Every structure is written in C-alpha cells, then in structure tokens.
Amino acid sequence: MRNFPSLCSLFFLLSLLFPLSNFLSLLFLLLLSLLLESFSIPTSLFKLKLLADFVIFLLLLSPYFLEFFFSLFLLKE
C-alpha cells in the first residue's frame, strides 16, 4: 500500500510525456483514490500525497477542467 503515491507520481510523469492519455490518467487517479478509501491507512500523509498528485494533474494536464471550473465560477456571479 505504501507504493501507491509513487505509482501515482509515476503515472503523472507518464501522462506528461503522453498528453493524449489525459482521460486515462484521470481515471487511474480516481481508481487509486477509491482503493484508498477501501483500505485503512494509518497515516494521513499518504492520502495527502495522493490528493496533491490528483490536484496537480487537474491543474496542469486538464485545461477542460479549468475551463469548466471557471465557467461555473463565472456563472455564479
């Protein structure tokens, strides 16, 4: 279980090299987060690392997510 953050980071770096697989990268990260919820993990740093990788992925690799987020934010104003 302690290898999941490094796997997530590795997949993040691979998605930087192959940007066509952004959607698959997102699905992989979501699957990892679901797996984390199904196991009891003693440290919160482990979940924090995975959450940080997920947020970095969304911010750097998914302009459609940012466009959607900002359009929702602008619609509320």
C-alpha positions in Angstrom: 0.0 0.0 0.0 2.9 2.4 0.6 3.8 2.3 -3.1 0.6 3.9 -4.3 1.9 7.5 -4.0 5.0 6.7 -6.1 2.8 4.8 -8.6 0.6 7.9 -8.8 3.6 10.2 -9.3 5.0 7.8 -12.0 1.7 7.8 -13.8 1.6 11.6 -13.6 5.0 11.8 -15.2 4.0 9.4 -17.9 0.9 11.5 -18.7 3.2 14.5 -19.1 5.1 12.5 -21.8 2.0 11.3 -23.5 -0.7 14.0 -23.2 -3.2 12.1 -25.3 -3.8 9.8 -22.3 -5.2 12.6 -20.0 -8.5 11.0 -19.6 -7.0 7.6 -18.8 -4.7 9.3 -16.3 -7.7 10.8 -14.6 -9.5 7.5 -14.4 -6.4 5.9 -13.0 -6.1 8.5 -10.3 -9.8 8.2 -9.4 -9.4 4.4 -9.2 -6.4 4.9 -6.8 -8.5 7.2 -4.6 -11.3 4.7 -4.5 -8.8 2.0 -3.5 -7.5 4.2 -0.7 -11.0 4.6 0.7 -11.5 0.8 0.9 -8.3 0.2 3.0 -7.5 1.6 6.4 -4.3 3.7 6.1 -2.5 4.6 9.3 -1.1 8.0 8.1 -2.9 11.0 6.7 0.3 12.0 4.8 -0.4 9.1 2.4 -3.8 10.4 1.5 -2.5 14.0 1.3 0.2 12.9 -1.2 -2.3 11.2 -3.4 -4.7 14.2 -3.2 -1.8 16.5 -4.1 -1.0 14.4 -7.2 -4.6 14.5 -8.2 -4.8 18.3 -7.9 -1.6 18.8 -9.8 -2.9 16.6 -12.5 -6.1 18.6 -12.8 -4.3 21.9 -12.8 -1.6 21.1 -15.2 -3.0 18.5 -17.6 -6.7 19.2 -17.9 -7.5 22.6 -19.4 -11.0 21.4 -20.0 -11.4 21.0 -16.2 -10.2 24.5 -15.6 -12.4 25.9 -18.3 -15.4 24.1 -16.8 -14.5 25.2 -13.3 -14.1 28.9 -14.3 -17.3 28.8 -16.3 -19.2 27.6 -13.2 -17.5 30.2 -11.1 -18.4 33.0 -13.5 -22.0 31.8 -13.8 -22.5 32.1 -10.1 -21.5 35.8 -10.2 
